[in-house]
């Protein structure tokens, strides 16, 4: 899975415009990184790659790069 796709999933989950975030974006600094966007990301990942993200997984993500590394 390529990093551009994962970034697009994150932007979709947070309802952000394309190109808004990058690998070094700190998720907690984004107002949009809330419980709804986390649930949305869980659903996207489950649908696209049939992989389940847990709450612990989501809590461990500090930057966008952490999400990319986890899903690769």
Jmol script that loads the backbone (N, CA, C; Angstrom):
load data "model"
ATOM      1  N   UNK A   1       0.848  -1.167   0.000  1.00  0.00           N
ATOM      2  CA  UNK A   1       0.000   0.000   0.000  1.00  0.00           C
ATOM      3  C   UNK A   1       0.900   1.239   0.000  1.00  0.00           C
ATOM      4  N   UNK A   2       0.588   2.171  -0.847  1.00  0.00           N
ATOM      5  CA  UNK A   2       1.449   3.347  -0.949  1.00  0.00           C
ATOM      6  C   UNK A   2       1.004   4.454   0.011  1.00  0.00           C
ATOM      7  N   UNK A   3       1.970   5.302   0.345  1.00  0.00           N
ATOM      8  CA  UNK A   3       1.701   6.327   1.354  1.00  0.00           C
ATOM      9  C   UNK A   3       0.687   7.359   0.882  1.00  0.00           C
ATOM     10  N   UNK A   4       0.633   7.650  -0.409  1.00  0.00           N
ATOM     11  CA  UNK A   4      -0.342   8.611  -0.919  1.00  0.00           C
ATOM     12  C   UNK A   4      -1.766   8.139  -0.641  1.00  0.00           C
ATOM     13  N   UNK A   5      -2.008   6.863  -0.826  1.00  0.00           N
ATOM     14  CA  UNK A   5      -3.330   6.296  -0.565  1.00  0.00           C
ATOM     15  C   UNK A   5      -3.708   6.428   0.906  1.00  0.00           C
ATOM     16  N   UNK A   6      -2.768   6.124   1.786  1.00  0.00           N
ATOM     17  CA  UNK A   6      -3.045   6.209   3.222  1.00  0.00           C
ATOM     18  C   UNK A   6      -3.310   7.651   3.636  1.00  0.00           C
ATOM     19  N   UNK A   7      -2.554   8.582   3.081  1.00  0.00           N
ATOM     20  CA  UNK A   7      -2.793  10.001   3.373  1.00  0.00           C
ATOM     21  C   UNK A   7      -4.184  10.402   2.877  1.00  0.00           C
ATOM     22  N   UNK A   8      -4.583   9.929   1.710  1.00  0.00           N
ATOM     23  CA  UNK A   8      -5.932  10.221   1.197  1.00  0.00           C
ATOM     24  C   UNK A   8      -6.999   9.668   2.139  1.00  0.00           C
ATOM     25  N   UNK A   9      -6.786   8.464   2.673  1.00  0.00           N
ATOM     26  CA  UNK A   9      -7.739   7.893   3.627  1.00  0.00           C
ATOM     27  C   UNK A   9      -7.855   8.764   4.867  1.00  0.00           C
ATOM     28  N   UNK A  10      -6.712   9.229   5.370  1.00  0.00           N
ATOM     29  CA  UNK A  10      -6.736  10.103   6.543  1.00  0.00           C
ATOM     30  C   UNK A  10      -7.465  11.407   6.237  1.00  0.00           C
ATOM     31  N   UNK A  11      -7.192  11.991   5.084  1.00  0.00           N
ATOM     32  CA  UNK A  11      -7.871  13.232   4.702  1.00  0.00           C
ATOM     33  C   UNK A  11      -9.371  13.000   4.550  1.00  0.00           C
ATOM     34  N   UNK A  12      -9.753  11.864   3.984  1.00  0.00           N
ATOM     35  CA  UNK A  12     -11.181  11.536   3.872  1.00  0.00           C
ATOM     36  C   UNK A  12     -11.809  11.369   5.247  1.00  0.00           C
ATOM     37  N   UNK A  13     -11.122  10.674   6.134  1.00  0.00           N
ATOM     38  CA  UNK A  13     -11.654  10.426   7.472  1.00  0.00           C
ATOM     39  C   UNK A  13     -11.871  11.725   8.231  1.00  0.00           C
ATOM     40  N   UNK A  14     -10.995  12.701   8.002  1.00  0.00           N
ATOM     41  CA  UNK A  14     -11.096  13.984   8.712  1.00  0.00           C
ATOM     42  C   UNK A  14     -11.802  15.043   7.876  1.00  0.00           C
ATOM     43  N   UNK A  15     -12.286  14.669   6.703  1.00  0.00           N
ATOM     44  CA  UNK A  15     -12.979  15.592   5.800  1.00  0.00           C
ATOM     45  C   UNK A  15     -12.107  16.816   5.481  1.00  0.00           C
ATOM     46  N   UNK A  16     -10.845  16.534   5.136  1.00  0.00           N
ATOM     47  CA  UNK A  16      -9.894  17.579   4.772  1.00  0.00           C
ATOM     48  C   UNK A  16      -9.703  17.612   3.258  1.00  0.00           C
ATOM     49  N   UNK A  17      -9.313  18.764   2.751  1.00  0.00           N
ATOM     50  CA  UNK A  17      -8.990  18.885   1.336  1.00  0.00           C
ATOM     51  C   UNK A  17      -7.703  18.125   1.035  1.00  0.00           C
ATOM     52  N   UNK A  18      -7.599  17.624  -0.189  1.00  0.00           N
ATOM     53  CA  UNK A  18      -6.403  16.914  -0.616  1.00  0.00           C
ATOM     54  C   UNK A  18      -5.177  17.814  -0.460  1.00  0.00           C
ATOM     55  N   UNK A  19      -4.102  17.246   0.057  1.00  0.00           N
ATOM     56  CA  UNK A  19      -2.867  17.992   0.232  1.00  0.00           C
ATOM     57  C   UNK A  19      -2.780  18.771   1.530  1.00  0.00           C
ATOM     58  N   UNK A  20      -3.770  18.614   2.408  1.00  0.00           N
ATOM     59  CA  UNK A  20      -3.791  19.354   3.668  1.00  0.00           C
ATOM     60  C   UNK A  20      -2.766  18.829   4.663  1.00  0.00           C
ATOM     61  N   UNK A  21      -2.546  17.513   4.666  1.00  0.00           N
ATOM     62  CA  UNK A  21      -1.617  16.921   5.622  1.00  0.00           C
ATOM     63  C   UNK A  21      -0.441  16.287   4.893  1.00  0.00           C
ATOM     64  N   UNK A  22       0.632  16.100   5.655  1.00  0.00           N
ATOM     65  CA  UNK A  22       1.828  15.449   5.114  1.00  0.00           C
ATOM     66  C   UNK A  22       2.331  14.440   6.143  1.00  0.00           C
ATOM     67  N   UNK A  23       3.390  13.749   5.805  1.00  0.00           N
ATOM     68  CA  UNK A  23       3.919  12.694   6.675  1.00  0.00           C
ATOM     69  C   UNK A  23       4.239  13.186   8.081  1.00  0.00           C
ATOM     70  N   UNK A  24       4.728  14.403   8.192  1.00  0.00           N
ATOM     71  CA  UNK A  24       5.150  14.894   9.503  1.00  0.00           C
ATOM     72  C   UNK A  24       4.064  15.651  10.264  1.00  0.00           C
ATOM     73  N   UNK A  25       2.844  15.647   9.757  1.00  0.00           N
ATOM     74  CA  UNK A  25       1.725  16.291  10.452  1.00  0.00           C
ATOM     75  C   UNK A  25       1.447  15.554  11.764  1.00  0.00           C
ATOM     76  N   UNK A  26       1.374  16.306  12.850  1.00  0.00           N
ATOM     77  CA  UNK A  26       1.046  15.740  14.163  1.00  0.00           C
ATOM     78  C   UNK A  26      -0.474  15.692  14.277  1.00  0.00           C
ATOM     79  N   UNK A  27      -0.988  14.493  14.430  1.00  0.00           N
ATOM     80  CA  UNK A  27      -2.442  14.297  14.399  1.00  0.00           C
ATOM     81  C   UNK A  27      -3.159  15.069  15.507  1.00  0.00           C
ATOM     82  N   UNK A  28      -2.645  15.049  16.715  1.00  0.00           N
ATOM     83  CA  UNK A  28      -3.301  15.727  17.840  1.00  0.00           C
ATOM     84  C   UNK A  28      -3.367  17.246  17.656  1.00  0.00           C
ATOM     85  N   UNK A  29      -2.568  17.786  16.767  1.00  0.00           N
ATOM     86  CA  UNK A  29      -2.619  19.231  16.504  1.00  0.00           C
ATOM     87  C   UNK A  29      -3.738  19.606  15.540  1.00  0.00           C
ATOM     88  N   UNK A  30      -4.384  18.592  14.973  1.00  0.00           N
ATOM     89  CA  UNK A  30      -5.485  18.837  14.043  1.00  0.00           C
ATOM     90  C   UNK A  30      -6.819  18.799  14.781  1.00  0.00           C
ATOM     91  N   UNK A  31      -7.566  19.853  14.661  1.00  0.00           N
ATOM     92  CA  UNK A  31      -8.895  19.898  15.276  1.00  0.00           C
ATOM     93  C   UNK A  31      -9.766  18.765  14.745  1.00  0.00           C
ATOM     94  N   UNK A  32      -9.548  18.391  13.503  1.00  0.00           N
ATOM     95  CA  UNK A  32     -10.371  17.372  12.840  1.00  0.00           C
ATOM     96  C   UNK A  32     -10.068  15.948  13.312  1.00  0.00           C
ATOM     97  N   UNK A  33      -8.957  15.740  13.997  1.00  0.00           N
ATOM     98  CA  UNK A  33      -8.597  14.406  14.483  1.00  0.00           C
ATOM     99  C   UNK A  33      -9.353  14.132  15.783  1.00  0.00           C
ATOM    100  N   UNK A  34     -10.653  13.857  15.626  1.00  0.00           N
ATOM    101  CA  UNK A  34     -11.518  13.634  16.776  1.00  0.00           C
ATOM    102  C   UNK A  34     -12.034  12.199  16.753  1.00  0.00           C
ATOM    103  N   UNK A  35     -12.910  11.874  17.667  1.00  0.00           N
ATOM    104  CA  UNK A  35     -13.401  10.493  17.772  1.00  0.00           C
ATOM    105  C   UNK A  35     -14.152  10.060  16.513  1.00  0.00           C
ATOM    106  N   UNK A  36     -14.863  10.967  15.892  1.00  0.00           N
ATOM    107  CA  UNK A  36     -15.585  10.616  14.667  1.00  0.00           C
ATOM    108  C   UNK A  36     -14.629  10.300  13.521  1.00  0.00           C
ATOM    109  N   UNK A  37     -13.568  11.092  13.379  1.00  0.00           N
ATOM    110  CA  UNK A  37     -12.610  10.828  12.309  1.00  0.00           C
ATOM    111  C   UNK A  37     -11.838   9.536  12.573  1.00  0.00           C
ATOM    112  N   UNK A  38     -11.596   9.223  13.820  1.00  0.00           N
ATOM    113  CA  UNK A  38     -10.922   7.961  14.156  1.00  0.00           C
ATOM    114  C   UNK A  38     -11.803   6.772  13.790  1.00  0.00           C
ATOM    115  N   UNK A  39     -13.089   6.872  14.106  1.00  0.00           N
ATOM    116  CA  UNK A  39     -14.018   5.806  13.707  1.00  0.00           C
ATOM    117  C   UNK A  39     -14.118   5.695  12.191  1.00  0.00           C
ATOM    118  N   UNK A  40     -14.113   6.817  11.534  1.00  0.00           N
ATOM    119  CA  UNK A  40     -14.164   6.833  10.078  1.00  0.00           C
ATOM    120  C   UNK A  40     -12.930   6.158   9.488  1.00  0.00           C
ATOM    121  N   UNK A  41     -11.745   6.457  10.034  1.00  0.00           N
ATOM    122  CA  UNK A  41     -10.524   5.810   9.557  1.00  0.00           C
ATOM    123  C   UNK A  41     -10.591   4.300   9.795  1.00  0.00           C
ATOM    124  N   UNK A  42     -11.106   3.897  10.936  1.00  0.00           N
ATOM    125  CA  UNK A  42     -11.259   2.467  11.212  1.00  0.00           C
ATOM    126  C   UNK A  42     -12.132   1.804  10.158  1.00  0.00           C
ATOM    127  N   UNK A  43     -13.228   2.441   9.798  1.00  0.00           N
ATOM    128  CA  UNK A  43     -14.140   1.888   8.797  1.00  0.00           C
ATOM    129  C   UNK A  43     -13.494   1.840   7.415  1.00  0.00           C
ATOM    130  N   UNK A  44     -12.769   2.888   7.046  1.00  0.00           N
ATOM    131  CA  UNK A  44     -12.099   2.924   5.744  1.00  0.00           C
ATOM    132  C   UNK A  44     -11.080   1.799   5.636  1.00  0.00           C
ATOM    133  N   UNK A  45     -10.255   1.647   6.661  1.00  0.00           N
ATOM    134  CA  UNK A  45      -9.226   0.609   6.645  1.00  0.00           C
ATOM    135  C   UNK A  45      -9.865  -0.776   6.592  1.00  0.00           C
ATOM    136  N   UNK A  46     -10.908  -0.980   7.362  1.00  0.00           N
ATOM    137  CA  UNK A  46     -11.608  -2.280   7.360  1.00  0.00           C
ATOM    138  C   UNK A  46     -12.164  -2.579   5.967  1.00  0.00           C
ATOM    139  N   UNK A  47     -12.763  -1.587   5.346  1.00  0.00           N
ATOM    140  CA  UNK A  47     -13.376  -1.782   4.025  1.00  0.00           C
ATOM    141  C   UNK A  47     -12.317  -1.991   2.939  1.00  0.00           C
ATOM    142  N   UNK A  48     -11.262  -1.203   2.965  1.00  0.00           N
ATOM    143  CA  UNK A  48     -10.277  -1.227   1.873  1.00  0.00           C
ATOM    144  C   UNK A  48      -9.298  -2.390   1.969  1.00  0.00           C
ATOM    145  N   UNK A  49      -8.846  -2.723   3.176  1.00  0.00           N
ATOM    146  CA  UNK A  49      -7.815  -3.758   3.314  1.00  0.00           C
ATOM    147  C   UNK A  49      -8.204  -4.857   4.305  1.00  0.00           C
ATOM    148  N   UNK A  50      -9.431  -4.842   4.771  1.00  0.00           N
ATOM    149  CA  UNK A  50      -9.945  -5.845   5.698  1.00  0.00           C
ATOM    150  C   UNK A  50      -9.020  -6.028   6.907  1.00  0.00           C
ATOM    151  N   UNK A  51      -8.594  -4.918   7.437  1.00  0.00           N
ATOM    152  CA  UNK A  51      -7.731  -4.923   8.620  1.00  0.00           C
ATOM    153  C   UNK A  51      -8.390  -4.063   9.689  1.00  0.00           C
ATOM    154  N   UNK A  52      -8.385  -4.568  10.907  1.00  0.00           N
ATOM    155  CA  UNK A  52      -9.062  -3.869  11.995  1.00  0.00           C
ATOM    156  C   UNK A  52      -8.070  -3.022  12.787  1.00  0.00           C
ATOM    157  N   UNK A  53      -8.364  -1.748  12.927  1.00  0.00           N
ATOM    158  CA  UNK A  53      -7.604  -0.870  13.809  1.00  0.00           C
ATOM    159  C   UNK A  53      -8.288  -0.871  15.175  1.00  0.00           C
ATOM    160  N   UNK A  54      -7.506  -0.925  16.213  1.00  0.00           N
ATOM    161  CA  UNK A  54      -8.064  -0.877  17.560  1.00  0.00           C
ATOM    162  C   UNK A  54      -7.892   0.529  18.132  1.00  0.00           C
ATOM    163  N   UNK A  55      -8.538   0.772  19.228  1.00  0.00           N
ATOM    164  CA  UNK A  55      -8.365   2.043  19.915  1.00  0.00           C
ATOM    165  C   UNK A  55      -6.922   2.243  20.349  1.00  0.00           C
ATOM    166  N   UNK A  56      -6.276   1.168  20.773  1.00  0.00           N
ATOM    167  CA  UNK A  56      -4.859   1.256  21.155  1.00  0.00           C
ATOM    168  C   UNK A  56      -3.993   1.623  19.960  1.00  0.00           C
ATOM    169  N   UNK A  57      -4.308   1.056  18.788  1.00  0.00           N
ATOM    170  CA  UNK A  57      -3.575   1.410  17.569  1.00  0.00           C
ATOM    171  C   UNK A  57      -3.701   2.904  17.313  1.00  0.00           C
ATOM    172  N   UNK A  58      -4.925   3.393  17.338  1.00  0.00           N
ATOM    173  CA  UNK A  58      -5.180   4.806  17.061  1.00  0.00           C
ATOM    174  C   UNK A  58      -4.499   5.705  18.080  1.00  0.00           C
ATOM    175  N   UNK A  59      -4.481   5.301  19.330  1.00  0.00           N
ATOM    176  CA  UNK A  59      -3.839   6.102  20.377  1.00  0.00           C
ATOM    177  C   UNK A  59      -2.325   6.158  20.212  1.00  0.00           C
ATOM    178  N   UNK A  60      -1.773   5.154  19.558  1.00  0.00           N
ATOM    179  CA  UNK A  60      -0.317   5.114  19.389  1.00  0.00           C
ATOM    180  C   UNK A  60       0.177   6.004  18.251  1.00  0.00           C
ATOM    181  N   UNK A  61      -0.737   6.459  17.392  1.00  0.00           N
ATOM    182  CA  UNK A  61      -0.342   7.282  16.253  1.00  0.00           C
ATOM    183  C   UNK A  61      -0.098   8.724  16.697  1.00  0.00           C
ATOM    184  N   UNK A  62       1.113   9.209  16.466  1.00  0.00           N
ATOM    185  CA  UNK A  62       1.446  10.596  16.779  1.00  0.00           C
ATOM    186  C   UNK A  62       1.421  11.427  15.501  1.00  0.00           C
ATOM    187  N   UNK A  63       2.054  10.915  14.460  1.00  0.00           N
ATOM    188  CA  UNK A  63       2.108  11.626  13.176  1.00  0.00           C
ATOM    189  C   UNK A  63       1.452  10.795  12.085  1.00  0.00           C
ATOM    190  N   UNK A  64       1.244  11.426  10.955  1.00  0.00           N
ATOM    191  CA  UNK A  64       0.720  10.718   9.785  1.00  0.00           C
ATOM    192  C   UNK A  64       1.663   9.583   9.410  1.00  0.00           C
ATOM    193  N   UNK A  65       2.958   9.802   9.546  1.00  0.00           N
ATOM    194  CA  UNK A  65       3.937   8.759   9.220  1.00  0.00           C
ATOM    195  C   UNK A  65       3.731   7.514  10.075  1.00  0.00           C
ATOM    196  N   UNK A  66       3.307   7.670  11.315  1.00  0.00           N
ATOM    197  CA  UNK A  66       3.024   6.519  12.180  1.00  0.00           C
ATOM    198  C   UNK A  66       1.898   5.664  11.587  1.00  0.00           C
ATOM    199  N   UNK A  67       0.885   6.292  11.063  1.00  0.00           N
ATOM    200  CA  UNK A  67      -0.225   5.575  10.430  1.00  0.00           C
ATOM    201  C   UNK A  67       0.278   4.843   9.190  1.00  0.00           C
ATOM    202  N   UNK A  68       1.068   5.529   8.382  1.00  0.00           N
ATOM    203  CA  UNK A  68       1.618   4.936   7.167  1.00  0.00           C
ATOM    204  C   UNK A  68       2.458   3.701   7.521  1.00  0.00           C
ATOM    205  N   UNK A  69       3.358   3.852   8.477  1.00  0.00           N
ATOM    206  CA  UNK A  69       4.222   2.740   8.878  1.00  0.00           C
ATOM    207  C   UNK A  69       3.401   1.560   9.384  1.00  0.00           C
ATOM    208  N   UNK A  70       2.361   1.834  10.134  1.00  0.00           N
ATOM    209  CA  UNK A  70       1.523   0.774  10.697  1.00  0.00           C
ATOM    210  C   UNK A  70       0.783  -0.002   9.602  1.00  0.00           C
ATOM    211  N   UNK A  71       0.296   0.716   8.602  1.00  0.00           N
ATOM    212  CA  UNK A  71      -0.525   0.074   7.571  1.00  0.00           C
ATOM    213  C   UNK A  71       0.278  -0.548   6.433  1.00  0.00           C
ATOM    214  N   UNK A  72       1.538  -0.283   6.381  1.00  0.00           N
ATOM    215  CA  UNK A  72       2.370  -0.892   5.315  1.00  0.00           C
ATOM    216  C   UNK A  72       2.682  -2.306   5.621  1.00  0.00           C
TER     217      UNK A  72
END
end "model"
wireframe off; spacefill off
backbone 0.3
color backbone group
